[in-house]
Amino acid sequence: MLRTFQRSHIAFVHDIIMAAISFPLALYLRVGDGVVYYAPQNILFSSGIFTLIAAVSFWYFGLYRGIWRYASLNDVIRIAKAVSVAVAVLFIVLFLTARLDWMPRSAPIIQWFLLMALLGGARLTYRIAKDKSTARALVRQGTARVPVLLIGAGDEAEAFIRETERSANTPFKVIGIVSLTQGRVGRNMHGVDVLATVDQLEDVIQKLQKGRHGLPRRLVLSGDALRHEDNAKWVEIADRYGMTLARLPKLGDLREGLADPLQIRPVAIEDLLGRPQARLDRDRVREMIAGKRVLVTGAGGSIGSELVRQIASYGPDSLTLLDAGEFQLYAIDMEMAEKYPDLPRESILGDVRDQTRIGQVFDLYKPEIVFHAAAYKHVPLVEHNPNEGILTNTLGTRNVAEACRAAGVGTMVLISTDKAVNPANVMGASKRLAECYCQALETLPLDQRGSTRFVTVRFGNVLGSTGSVVPLFKRQLEAGGPLTVTHEGITRYFMTIAEAVELVLQSAELGRHGVTEGGKIFVLDMGRPVKIIDLARQMILLSGLQPDKDVEIKVTGLRPGEKLYEELFHDSEPPVPTETDGVLLAAPRVVDYGLIKQVFDALEDSATNRNTSKTLELISQLVPEFQPPEIGVKSIFADSNGSETEAAS
């Protein structure tokens, strides 16, 4: 409050000084060097009287209730009123006291324009200087703004652009405007061009994609655009280019202060990617799934449930949902009942560890396509429970793969992870073993393999999945912070769940045609890795707060088995492009089926008996990159004889 009080008085003193010098300056502009012939007492008297009059007028009209940084048209109007009254009163006073005999009649008019320039110009200069300093600060901080394209060139768009250009904390950058009418095309709004009308939206997006800012990541609709008859078409276009859709706050909300103009609600998690999402050939995926019997394991998980949603939209003959978690299975089953009540489906409680249960499901429901998403994925938990990770991730995959082989399933798709490359933890090693098993089956001769195609799809982290960093950051933000990051330099690849599943479906479509012949696996192109600490800062900004000021970011140290960076490819498996953008093909080493079957049998024995040291030793035989933790580091596992064995945590 004190700071605001002092600033308003500084502004008041500035304006009084400008008022004091405005009269002699106006007289000088009128008569030039002839001002020396005017009586000094007349000039001093007029200047003094005007200064007193101006002081009262300026305060009365509220010139100091506004903030110079946010000077607008309303402030200019208030200045004009105050200056007009002050000049008019001075004119009357001088007429009554001296009949204006000595003063040129045009001097008050000149003084009016001069004082308007002195007062308004100072405010404008201050605002420009502050806005430029903000822009420089953003450049110094390396803040990456989300590029957005506005539909609608009305007052709402103008207000939003003005605020985004003025604020240091806005996460959005408007790079273009598409108008609903022809009238404003070719014009400019706060430095942003009105590029075209909405019927040319797709052309505009393609043009921007080749420009300096790249593809807009958001398509933002004004209120008028939301009511436009073509808005359904814009949704399709945005979806095709991997752009998210949002709407501006209502103009009335902005004027009344009921909404923050810098927040486009809702904030979409896709904004955190740093790249547009991939969009694929859905007709080919529909051809693969339509009319087929489909089974999804791990159907209640983050990836599994999204697989169920997207598969259901393609019209399968039937859909079987398998999961060991009762509540997760119930949730996705209820969702399907509401959205696709006519789709034949079965929800089965079952564990992929249970070979007998898996066989029963295959015998009863006879799937033609199987998506295997069931897995333990949390690195620290699997590191502390290695036998459980092997039983589910590795041996569970074997059970599903052998059931597919026995039942003559057309395609089995294994969902893998980037942690399987040079694994530094048990979870990554368990998934690499699962990859090896499916690769070995895929390389068998047809008379041994049967008709099943074994397709492996490897990708990194998905934004928003249960237990992942984004939901953790959200919970920490809601609690007021701090946001915890294990290391300042840690990076990860990211996709949205929907994008990952679309690419999985596209990979499955490619794989059923034999693209993975010889044990090749699909790897999803995830763009550049993202620094987790930058992700934390971006989430804080998207919440309208400032990192390290409103919300602290705390570095806690790497967890057991955690790597600084993940890899999508081994050094010996250079990626090869496929006919589908976003899907690459790798050829990691393949283990002989006879050898892998022998080791898996031994793994089953050691993991079932919870013989941890033997389990870790067997893992390293097939995955030499994996180095078992040293025995003796305070994490207790039960050994096969019931005694406690220490292993690294």
C-alpha positions in Angstrom: 0.0 0.0 0.0 2.8 2.4 0.9 4.6 1.6 -2.4 1.4 2.4 -4.3 0.9 5.6 -2.3 4.4 6.8 -3.0 4.1 6.0 -6.7 0.8 7.9 -7.1 2.4 11.0 -5.4 5.4 10.8 -7.7 3.0 10.7 -10.7 1.2 13.7 -9.2 4.4 15.7 -8.8 5.4 14.9 -12.4 2.0 16.1 -13.7 2.2 19.3 -11.7 5.7 20.1 -13.1 4.4 19.5 -16.6 1.4 21.8 -15.9 3.8 24.5 -14.6 6.0 24.5 -17.7 3.1 24.1 -20.2 2.0 27.7 -20.1 5.4 29.4 -20.9 6.2 26.6 -23.4 2.8 27.2 -25.2 3.5 31.0 -25.3 7.0 30.4 -26.7 5.6 28.1 -29.4 3.1 30.8 -30.3 5.4 33.9 -30.5 8.9 32.4 -30.6 11.7 34.7 -29.5 9.2 37.4 -29.1 8.4 36.0 -25.6 11.1 38.1 -24.2 9.0 41.2 -24.8 6.2 39.9 -22.4 6.1 41.0 -18.8 7.7 38.3 -16.6 5.1 38.9 -13.9 2.3 38.1 -16.2 3.9 34.8 -17.3 4.7 33.8 -13.7 1.3 34.7 -12.4 -0.5 32.8 -15.2 1.8 29.7 -14.7 1.3 29.8 -11.0 -2.5 30.1 -11.2 -2.6 27.3 -13.8 -0.5 25.0 -11.7 -2.9 25.4 -8.8 -6.0 24.9 -11.0 -4.4 21.8 -12.7 -3.5 20.2 -9.3 -7.2 20.4 -8.3 -8.4 19.3 -11.7 -6.0 16.3 -12.0 -6.9 15.0 -8.5 -10.6 15.5 -9.0 -10.7 13.5 -12.3 -8.8 10.6 -10.7 -5.6 10.6 -12.8 -3.8 8.7 -10.0 -6.3 5.8 -9.5 -4.9 4.0 -12.6 -1.5 2.3 -13.0 0.8 3.8 -15.6 1.9 0.4 -16.7 -1.7 -0.3 -17.8 -2.5 3.1 -19.3 -5.4 2.7 -21.7 -7.9 4.8 -23.7 -9.9 5.4 -20.5 -6.8 7.1 -18.9 -6.4 9.3 -22.0 -10.1 10.4 -21.7 -9.6 11.3 -18.0 -6.5 13.3 -18.9 -8.3 15.1 -21.7 -11.2 16.0 -19.3 -8.8 17.2 -16.6 -6.7 19.3 -19.0 -9.7 20.8 -20.7 -11.2 22.0 -17.4 -7.9 23.4 -16.2 -7.2 25.3 -19.4 -10.8 26.6 -19.5 -10.7 27.8 -15.9 -7.3 29.6 -16.6 -8.9 31.3 -19.6 -11.8 32.5 -17.5 -9.4 33.7 -14.6 -7.2 35.6 -17.0 -10.2 37.2 -18.8 -11.6 38.4 -15.5 -8.3 39.7 -14.2 -6.6 41.2 -17.3 -9.1 40.9 -20.1 -6.5 38.8 -21.9 -5.1 42.0 -23.3 -1.5 40.7 -23.3 -2.0 37.0 -24.2 -2.5 35.6 -27.8 -5.9 34.0 -28.1 -4.5 30.8 -29.6 -2.1 30.2 -26.6 -4.7 28.2 -24.6 -5.3 25.9 -27.5 -1.6 25.3 -28.0 -1.3 24.7 -24.3 -4.1 22.1 -24.3 -2.3 20.0 -27.0 1.1 20.5 -25.4 -0.1 19.4 -21.9 -1.9 16.4 -23.4 1.3 15.3 -25.0 3.4 15.9 -21.9 1.0 13.9 -19.7 0.0 11.2 -22.1 3.4 10.8 -23.7 5.0 10.1 -20.3 2.5 7.4 -19.5 2.9 5.8 -23.0 6.7 5.9 -22.7 6.6 4.2 -19.3 4.3 1.5 -20.6 6.4 0.8 -23.6 9.6 0.6 -21.5 8.0 -1.8 -19.0 6.6 -4.0 -21.8 10.0 -4.1 -23.5 11.8 -5.0 -20.2 9.3 -7.8 -19.8 10.0 -9.1 -23.2 13.8 -9.0 -22.5 13.2 -10.8 -19.2 11.3 -13.6 -21.0 14.2 -13.9 -23.5 16.7 -14.1 -20.6 14.7 -16.7 -18.8 14.3 -18.8 -22.0 10.6 -19.1 -21.3 8.9 -21.1 -24.1 5.4 -19.9 -24.8 2.8 -22.1 -26.3 2.0 -20.8 -29.8 -1.8 -20.3 -30.3 -4.0 -19.4 -33.3 -7.1 -17.4 -32.5 -10.4 -17.7 -34.4 -12.3 -14.5 -34.1 -10.9 -11.0 -34.5 -13.3 -9.2 -32.1 -12.9 -7.4 -28.8 -12.2 -10.7 -26.9 -9.3 -11.4 -29.1 -7.9 -7.9 -28.8 -8.1 -8.0 -25.0 -6.4 -11.4 -24.8 -3.6 -10.4 -27.1 -3.0 -7.2 -25.2 -2.7 -9.0 -21.9 -0.4 -11.7 -23.3 1.9 -9.1 -24.7 1.9 -7.2 -21.5 2.3 -10.0 -18.9 5.6 -11.6 -18.0 4.0 -14.8 -16.8 1.6 -15.7 -19.6 2.5 -19.2 -21.1 0.8 -18.3 -24.5 2.0 -16.5 -27.6 -0.6 -15.6 -30.2 1.0 -16.1 -33.7 -2.0 -15.4 -35.9 -5.7 -14.6 -36.1 -8.4 -16.0 -38.4 -11.4 -13.8 -38.8 -15.1 -14.8 -39.0 -15.6 -12.1 -41.6 -13.7 -10.6 -44.5 -13.7 -7.1 -43.1 -10.6 -7.4 -40.8 -8.4 -9.7 -43.0 -5.1 -8.1 -43.7 -5.3 -5.8 -40.7 -3.1 -6.0 -37.5 -4.1 -6.3 -33.9 -1.3 -5.5 -31.4 1.3 -6.8 -33.8 -0.6 -10.0 -34.7 -1.9 -10.3 -38.3 -5.4 -11.2 -39.2 -4.4 -13.8 -41.8 -7.6 -15.0 -43.5 -11.2 -16.0 -43.0 -12.2 -19.3 -41.3 -12.9 -21.0 -44.6 -9.1 -20.9 -45.2 -8.3 -22.2 -41.7 -6.4 -25.3 -42.9 -4.3 -23.2 -45.4 -3.4 -20.8 -42.6 -2.3 -23.7 -40.3 -0.1 -25.2 -43.1 1.5 -21.8 -43.7 2.2 -21.2 -40.0 3.6 -24.7 -39.7 6.4 -23.6 -42.1 7.0 -20.3 -40.3 9.2 -19.2 -37.5 6.9 -20.3 -34.7 6.0 -23.7 -36.3 2.6 -25.4 -36.0 0.3 -23.7 -33.5 -0.3 -26.0 -30.6 -3.7 -24.5 -29.7 -6.7 -23.4 -31.6 -8.5 -20.9 -29.5 -12.1 -19.9 -30.2 -13.7 -16.6 -29.2 -17.3 -16.5 -28.0 -18.7 -15.7 -31.5 -16.6 -18.5 -33.0 -18.1 -21.0 -30.5 -21.5 -20.2 -31.9 -20.4 -20.4 -35.5 -22.1 -23.1 -37.6 -18.7 -24.5 -38.8 -17.1 -25.0 -35.4 -17.5 -28.8 -35.7 -15.3 -28.6 -38.8 -12.6 -26.7 -36.9 -12.5 -29.4 -34.2 -11.8 -32.0 -36.9 -9.0 -29.8 -38.4 -7.4 -29.2 -35.0 -7.6 -33.0 -34.3 -6.0 -33.7 -37.7 -3.0 -31.5 -36.9 -2.6 -32.5 -33.3 -3.8 -29.2 -31.9 -5.8 -28.8 -28.8 -9.0 -26.7 -28.7 -9.8 -24.1 -26.1 -11.9 -21.0 -25.6 -11.2 -17.4 -24.5 -12.9 -16.0 -21.4 -16.0 -14.0 -22.1 -15.4 -10.3 -22.7 -17.8 -9.4 -19.9 -15.7 -11.5 -17.5 -12.6 -9.7 -18.6 -14.1 -6.3 -18.0 -15.6 -7.3 -14.6 -12.4 -9.0 -13.5 -14.2 -12.4 -13.1 -11.7 -14.3 -15.2 -7.9 -14.1 -15.7 -7.4 -13.2 -19.3 -4.1 -15.0 -19.4 -5.8 -18.4 -18.6 -7.4 -20.2 -21.5 -9.5 -22.8 -19.8 -9.1 -25.6 -19.5 -5.3 -25.9 -19.6 -4.6 -29.0 -21.7 -1.9 -31.4 -20.7 -0.8 -31.5 -24.4 0.7 -28.0 -24.0 3.5 -29.6 -22.0 4.8 -31.7 -25.0 6.7 -28.9 -26.7 5.6 -30.3 -30.1 2.4 -31.1 -32.0 0.8 -34.5 -31.6 1.0 -37.1 -34.3 -2.1 -38.0 -36.2 -2.4 -41.2 -38.2 -4.3 -43.1 -40.9 -7.4 -44.1 -39.0 -9.1 -45.7 -41.9 -6.4 -48.4 -42.0 -6.8 -49.0 -38.2 -10.5 -49.3 -38.6 -10.0 -51.9 -41.3 -7.9 -53.9 -38.9 -10.3 -53.8 -36.0 -13.8 -53.5 -37.4 -15.6 -56.8 -37.0 -12.8 -58.5 -35.0 -12.7 -60.0 -31.5 -10.2 -58.0 -29.5 -8.7 -58.7 -26.1 -6.9 -56.0 -24.0 -4.9 -57.1 -20.9 -4.3 -54.5 -18.3 -7.5 -52.9 -19.5 -8.0 -50.8 -16.4 -4.6 -49.1 -16.6 -3.7 -45.8 -18.2 -2.6 -47.2 -21.5 -5.0 -50.2 -21.4 -8.1 -48.1 -20.7 -7.2 -45.7 -23.6 -6.7 -48.7 -25.9 -10.2 -49.9 -24.9 -11.7 -46.4 -25.7 -10.1 -46.1 -29.1 -10.6 -49.7 -30.1 -14.3 -49.4 -29.2 -14.7 -46.5 -31.5 -13.6 -48.6 -34.5 -16.5 -51.1 -34.2 -15.0 -54.4 -33.1 -17.2 -57.5 -33.1 -16.5 -57.9 -29.4 -14.2 -56.5 -26.8 -12.7 -58.5 -23.8 -11.3 -56.5 -20.9 -8.8 -58.3 -18.6 -7.3 -56.8 -15.5 -6.2 -58.0 -12.0 -7.5 -54.8 -10.4 -11.2 -54.8 -9.5 -11.9 -51.1 -9.3 -9.9 -50.2 -12.4 -11.7 -52.9 -14.4 -15.1 -51.7 -13.0 -14.4 -48.1 -14.0 -13.6 -48.8 -17.6 -16.4 -51.3 -17.9 -18.9 -48.7 -16.7 -17.5 -46.2 -19.2 -18.0 -48.6 -22.0 -21.5 -49.4 -20.9 -22.4 -45.7 -21.1 -20.6 -44.8 -24.4 -21.0 -48.1 -26.3 -24.0 -49.9 -24.8 -24.5 -52.0 -28.0 -20.9 -53.3 -28.1 -20.6 -56.9 -27.0 -17.9 -56.9 -24.2 -16.8 -59.0 -21.3 -14.9 -57.8 -18.3 -12.7 -60.5 -16.8 -10.9 -60.4 -13.4 -7.7 -62.3 -14.0 -3.9 -62.1 -13.6 -1.5 -62.6 -16.5 0.7 -64.6 -14.1 -2.1 -67.2 -13.9 -1.4 -69.4 -17.0 -4.6 -71.5 -16.4 -6.8 -68.4 -16.2 -5.3 -66.9 -19.3 -5.9 -70.2 -21.2 -9.5 -70.2 -20.1 -10.1 -66.7 -21.3 -8.6 -67.5 -24.7 -10.6 -70.7 -25.1 -13.8 -69.0 -24.1 -13.6 -65.7 -26.0 -11.3 -66.6 -28.9 -9.7 -63.2 -29.6 -8.3 -62.4 -33.0 -6.2 -59.4 -31.9 -4.6 -59.1 -28.4 -3.1 -55.9 -26.9 -0.9 -56.8 -24.0 -0.7 -53.8 -21.7 -0.7 -55.5 -18.3 2.5 -54.6 -16.4 4.1 -53.3 -13.3 5.7 -50.0 -14.4 6.8 -48.0 -11.4 10.6 -48.2 -11.2 11.2 -47.9 -7.5 8.5 -50.4 -6.5 9.7 -53.0 -9.0 13.3 -52.3 -7.8 12.2 -53.2 -4.3 10.1 -56.2 -5.5 12.1 -57.7 -8.4 10.5 -61.1 -8.2 7.0 -59.6 -8.6 8.2 -57.5 -11.5 9.5 -60.6 -13.3 6.4 -62.7 -12.6 4.1 -60.0 -14.1 6.1 -58.2 -16.7 8.2 -61.1 -18.0 6.5 -64.4 -17.3 3.0 -62.8 -17.7 4.0 -61.8 -21.2 5.2 -65.3 -21.9 1.8 -66.7 -20.7 -0.1 -64.3 -23.0 2.2 -64.9 -26.0 2.0 -68.7 -25.7 -1.8 -68.5 -25.3 -1.9 -66.4 -28.5 0.3 -68.9 -30.3 -1.9 -71.9 -29.2 -5.2 -70.2 -30.1 -4.0 -69.0 -33.5 -4.5 -65.3 -32.7 -3.8 -63.1 -35.7 -1.8 -60.4 -34.0 -0.4 -59.9 -30.5 0.9 -56.4 -29.6 3.2 -56.0 -26.7 3.4 -52.6 -25.1 7.0 -52.0 -24.1 9.0 -49.0 -22.7 12.2 -47.0 -23.4 13.4 -48.3 -20.0 14.1 -51.6 -21.8 17.1 -50.0 -23.6 20.3 -50.4 -21.6 18.2 -51.0 -18.5 19.5 -49.7 -15.2 16.7 -51.2 -13.2 14.7 -54.4 -12.8 11.6 -52.9 -14.4 13.4 -52.0 -17.6 15.1 -55.4 -17.6 11.8 -57.3 -17.1 10.3 -55.5 -20.1 13.4 -56.2 -22.2 13.0 -59.9 -21.4 9.4 -59.6 -22.5 10.6 -58.0 -25.8 13.1 -60.8 -26.2 10.4 -63.5 -25.8 8.1 -62.0 -28.4 11.1 -61.4 -30.8 12.1 -65.1 -30.4 8.6 -66.2 -31.3 8.4 -63.9 -34.3 11.6 -65.4 -35.7 10.4 -69.0 -35.5 9.5 -70.8 -38.7 5.8 -70.7 -39.6 5.2 -74.3 -38.8 6.4 -73.6 -35.2 5.2 -70.1 -34.7 1.8 -70.6 -36.2 -0.3 -67.8 -37.7 0.3 -65.3 -35.0 2.3 -62.1 -35.6 4.1 -60.8 -32.5 4.4 -57.0 -32.6 6.4 -55.1 -30.0 5.9 -51.3 -29.6 8.3 -49.4 -27.5 7.8 -45.8 -26.3 8.6 -43.5 -23.4 6.6 -41.8 -20.7 3.0 -40.8 -21.2 1.7 -37.5 -19.8 -1.0 -38.0 -17.2 -0.8 -41.7 -16.7 -1.3 -42.9 -13.1 1.8 -42.5 -11.0 3.6 -40.4 -13.6 5.2 -37.1 -13.0 2.4 -34.9 -14.3 -0.3 -36.1 -11.8 2.3 -35.9 -9.1 3.1 -32.2 -10.0 -0.7 -31.5 -10.1 -1.1 -32.8 -6.6 1.9 -30.9 -5.3 0.6 -27.7 -7.0 -2.8 -28.1 -5.3 -1.1 -28.5 -2.0 0.9 -25.3 -2.6 4.2 -27.0 -3.5 7.0 -27.7 -3.5 7.3 -29.6 -6.8 9.9 -32.3 -6.4 12.4 -33.2 -9.1 15.0 -35.9 -8.5 17.8 -34.3 -10.4 18.2 -30.9 -12.2 19.5 -32.6 -15.4 17.1 -35.5 -15.6 15.2 -35.8 -19.0 12.4 -38.0 -20.3 10.6 -38.6 -23.5 6.9 -37.8 -23.4 3.7 -38.4 -25.3 0.0 -38.0 -24.5 -1.8 -41.2 -23.7 -4.1 -40.7 -26.7 -1.2 -40.1 -29.0 0.7 -43.2 -27.8 -2.3 -45.4 -28.2 -3.0 -44.2 -31.7 0.6 -44.9 -32.7 0.3 -48.4 -31.1 -2.8 -49.1 -33.2 -1.0 -47.9 -36.3 2.0 -50.1 -35.4 -0.3 -53.1 -35.0 -1.7 -52.5 -38.4 1.8 -52.3 -39.9 2.9 -55.4 -38.0 0.2 -57.7 -39.2 1.6 -57.3 -42.7 5.0 -58.7 -41.6 7.0 -55.5 -41.2 8.5 -56.9 -38.0 9.8 -60.1 -39.7 13.1 -61.2 -38.2 12.3 -59.8 -34.7 12.2 -56.1 -35.5 10.3 -53.9 -33.0 8.4 -50.6 -33.5 9.7 -47.5 -31.7 7.5 -44.4 -31.5 9.1 -41.1 -32.4 8.7 -39.0 -29.3 10.6 -35.9 -30.5 13.2 -34.4 -28.2 13.5 -35.4 -24.5 12.1 -32.9 -22.0 13.9 -31.8 -18.9 11.7 -32.6 -15.9 12.7 -29.4 -14.2 11.5 -27.4 -17.2 8.3 -29.4 -17.2 7.8 -28.4 -13.5 8.4 -24.8 -14.4 5.9 -25.0 -17.3 3.2 -26.5 -15.2 3.6 -23.8 -12.6 3.3 -21.1 -15.3 0.3 -22.8 -16.8 -1.3 -22.6 -13.4 -0.8 -18.8 -13.4 2.0 -18.9 -10.8 5.7 -18.1 -10.8 8.4 -20.8 -10.3 10.6 -20.3 -7.3 8.5 -17.4 -6.2 5.0 -18.6 -5.7 5.9 -22.3 -5.8 9.3 -23.9 -4.9 11.0 -26.5 -7.0 12.9 -28.9 -4.8 15.6 -31.3 -6.0 15.4 -34.6 -4.0 18.1 -36.9 -5.5 17.9 -39.8 -7.9 15.8 -42.8 -6.8 16.9 -46.4 -6.8 17.3 -47.6 -10.4 16.5 -44.2 -11.9 18.6 -43.0 -14.9 19.4 -39.4 -15.8 18.1 -39.9 -19.3 16.2 -42.6 -21.2 17.0 -44.1 -24.6 14.7 -45.3 -27.3 17.3 -47.2 -29.2 20.3 -49.4 -28.4 23.6 -48.4 -30.0 23.3 -51.5 -32.2 19.8 -50.9 -33.4 19.7 -47.7 -35.6 16.2 -46.6 -36.4 14.6 -47.1 -39.8 11.6 -45.0 -40.9 8.4 -46.7 -41.8 5.6 -45.5 -44.1 3.9 -44.0 -41.1 5.1 -40.7 -39.6 5.9 -41.1 -35.9 6.6 -44.9 -36.1 10.2 -46.1 -36.5 11.6 -49.6 -36.8 14.5 -51.0 -34.8 16.3 -54.4 -35.0 17.7 -55.3 -31.6 19.5 -58.5 -31.1 17.4 -61.6 -31.0 17.8 -64.5 -28.5 17.3 -68.1 -29.7 13.9 -69.4 -28.7 15.3 -72.6 -27.2 17.7 -70.6 -25.0 15.1 -68.1 -23.8 12.6 -70.8 -23.0 15.2 -72.5 -20.8 16.1 -69.3 -18.9 12.4 -68.4 -18.5 11.7 -71.8 -16.9 14.5 -71.1 -14.5 13.2 -67.6 -13.9 9.8 -68.9 -13.1 11.3 -71.2 -10.5 13.4 -68.5 -8.8 10.8 -65.8 -8.9 8.0 -68.0 -7.6 10.2 -69.1 -4.7 11.3 -65.5 -4.2 15.0 -66.4 -4.6 16.0 -62.8 -5.4 19.7 -63.3 -6.0 19.1 -66.1 -8.4 16.4 -64.1 -10.2 18.8 -61.1 -10.7 21.5 -63.5 -11.9 19.2 -65.0 -14.5 18.1 -61.6 -15.7 21.7 -60.5 -16.4 22.3 -63.7 -18.5 19.8 -62.5 -21.1 20.2 -58.8 -20.6 23.9 -58.3 -20.2 23.5 -54.5 -20.0 21.6 -54.9 -16.7 24.0 -55.0 -13.7 22.3 -56.6 -10.7 22.4 -54.5 -7.5 25.1 -55.4 -5.0 24.1 -57.6 -2.2 24.2 -55.9 1.2 22.5 -52.5 0.7 19.6 -52.5 3.1 16.7 -53.6 1.2 15.3 -56.9 2.4 13.9 -59.7 0.2 12.8 -63.1 1.3 15.0 -65.9 -0.1 13.8 -69.3 -1.1 14.5 -70.9 2.2 12.6 -68.2 4.2 15.7 -66.3 5.3 16.2 -62.6 4.5 18.6 -61.6 1.8 19.8 -58.0 1.4 19.9 -56.5 -2.0 20.3 -53.0 -3.3 17.2 -50.8 -3.3 
